[in-house]
Amino acid sequence: MESYLVSVIKQFEYYKSLGDKTFSQLTFEEMQWQSNEASNSISVIAKHIVGNMLSRWTNFLTEDGEKNWRNRDSEFEDTYTSKEDLIASWESGWFCLFNALKSLKNEDLEHIIYIRNEGHTVVEAINRQLAHYPYHIGQIVFLGKLLKDEHWQSLSIPKGHSSKYNQDKFSKEKGKRHFTDDLS
């Protein structure tokens, strides 16, 4: 199970990096763009992720993951005043998540925690968030790609480069490693 904790931390780091790399390509105005009144901007999606992270990962093992101080509805109101403000908030959410994950021990993984009074093992709660955050980060990346159009810098294997990428991977000896180990 120790490898589980190492793996999920690497997975979360990977998805954070996709958000980071998207943010680096965008202006604050682009991050606030929304296609219509009912849709969410990148800024709002990031705010929601942060709100969820702070609620879920603060006192992770001892308090319900839906804190009474969380105002989920306000997460869907864009209140960031600058790109720096948004990124500082984003970093605070990830800091909370990584602090909680890095404090866990193998014996904690079967411990029951609660989210809105629904019991989850720690593994189930981690997996729940490992599905939730990438769902929203995918929205962030998609919107970023849409906004940048031909100026978008690919975050994965660029179109037309799969053969070269695979050739590089297969030129290495077989071995146990995480797919994120050689990403820059």
Secondary structure by P-SEA (a helix, b strand, c coil): caaaaaaaaaaaaaaaaaaaaaaaaccccccccccccccccaaaaaaaaaaaaaaaccccccccccccccccccccccccccaaaaaaaaaaaaaaaaaaaaacccccccbbbbcccccccaaaaaaaaaaaaaaaaaaaaaaaaaaacccccccccccccaaaaaaaaaaccccccccccccc
